[in-house]
C-alpha cells in the first residue's frame, strides 16, 4: 500500500479527487498512525475516531481538502459536541464540551477536512512549551527528551510524526512559529484578523492571538489560508484582502527583495545559540544566492525598553480573563487550587493593575507597533530575517511552576519568545521555515517577517526557499 504519510494535505486531497483512494482510507490511515505513535509522544489528547469515520463515509463537502484528516488544537477553535479543555484540569473534570463550531472550524469543515482528534496544549496556551499538569508533556519526535514547543506543541508533534499532514494551531506570542521551529515544520502566523475568531470573540488577548495551522509544506499553508480567511459578520476589524488567492503566490517570483537581518535578542533575556546563528547565516547566504539584497538592518524600534513591561501587563490580564471567561461559560469558578501556580500568579498580578494602567499598556504597544512597522511601510524593506527562537528545542521540565516559585515559567518563557512576540504586537505576518538542522539532528527554524497584510510576499519567498533547500524528505527516526 502507498505510504500516505509522505504526502502533504494538497497531495492527499488530489488522491481523493482522482479516485485513487477514498476518504475512509485516508482517515483510517491517520487513525492507525495516531494509535501507533501517540503513546510515545502524547500529542493527541482527545480521540474523535468514531465521528471521523462517520464523516469520512458520509456526504463530505466538495471542498479543496475533501477527505483529508486533520487535528484541532484543544484551544480556542472549538467544534460542536467535542471536548474543549484548554489544558485546564477544571474543564476536564467537569467534562466540558462546546455546543457550536467557531467560524474557523466551520470553514475547515466546508473545505472537506475530517477532524480525527484534538491536540495537547499548555494551560490556556500561556507558555512556549506543552507540558500541562492535567495531560502531561508532549514530547518532540526528533528527541523525546525535548519539548515540542508551545502552545501548539501537540499539533506540531503530531504533524512531525506524520500522524496527519497538518493541524490547527494558534499564536499569541509565537505559539505557531515556536513549535514549528522545534518540530521542523512550516509555521505561518497570518496578519492580525486574517482569520475570524467568531462567533464568540471579536478579538482575543488585545488582538495578539491569530488562528492558522502548522504544515509540512508552504503550499498547504497558503491553500488553508485561502479556505479560512476573510471577515465574518460582527468582526470588529479585518485584514486587508489579498489581490489574488494565496495559493497562487506559491511558486510565484518574489522579485528582488530588500531583506534585513536581526540575530541579537534585544531584550537581553537570552544568548542566541550558535546553531541558531548558523541557521540565519545560512539562510542569508541562500537569499543572496537567489538574488536578494541583504543587509544587517532591522527596525530600531524593536529596541524599545517599554515593550516587555507593557507586554507583560497584557499577558497577565489574559490569564485573569481566561479564568473569568471560563466561569462565564461553564458556571464553575476556578480558584487557586483549580489551576496551575503560574496561571494563578499571573492572574493575581493582573488584579493589582488598574483599568487605566492596562489601557495605557495596550496604547503603548500600539504606539510601538506603528514605529516598528515603519521599517517596512516607510523605509521600504520587504522582509526581516531572524531566528525563530534563540535556542535549540528545549529540554522538558524547565517550565515547572510551584506554589513557592509560581513565576518560573514566565521568566523562562522570556528567553524563548523575543523574536516571535513582537510581531503579535505589530500584527504582521511571520513564518518559521525548517531551513537548518543541528549537528545533533534537531530542527532549527528561521523566521521571515513581512509587512502588514503581506502574506502574499512571504509565501512567494518561502516557496522559493523551499524549492532551493527542500525539507520534505526529512522525518524523525522511528516515525517512518
Secondary structure, 3 states (H helix, E strand, C coil): CCCHHHCCHHHHHHHHHCCCCCHHHHHHHHHHHHHHHHHHHCCEEEECHHHHHHHHHCCCCCCCCCCCEEEEECCCCCCCCCECCCCCHHHHHCCCECCCCCHHHHHHHHCCCEEEEEECCCHHHCCCCCEECCCEECEECCEEEEECCCCCHHHHHHHHCCCCCEEEEEECCCCCHHHHHHHCCEEEECCCCCECCCCCCCCCCCCCCEEEEEECCHHHHHHHHHHHECCCCCCCCCCCCCCCCHHHHCCCCCCCCEEEEECCCCCCCCCCCHHHHHHHHHHHHHHHHCCCEEECCCCHHHHCCHHHHHHHHHHHHHHHHHHHHHHHHHCCCCCHHHCCHHHHHHHHHHHCCCHHHHHHHHHHHHHHHHHHHHHHHCCCCCEEEEECCCCCCCECCCCCCCCCCCCHHHHHHHCCCCCCCHHHHHCCCEEEEEEEECCCCCEEEEEEEECCCCHHHHHHHHHHHHHHCCCCCCCCCCCC
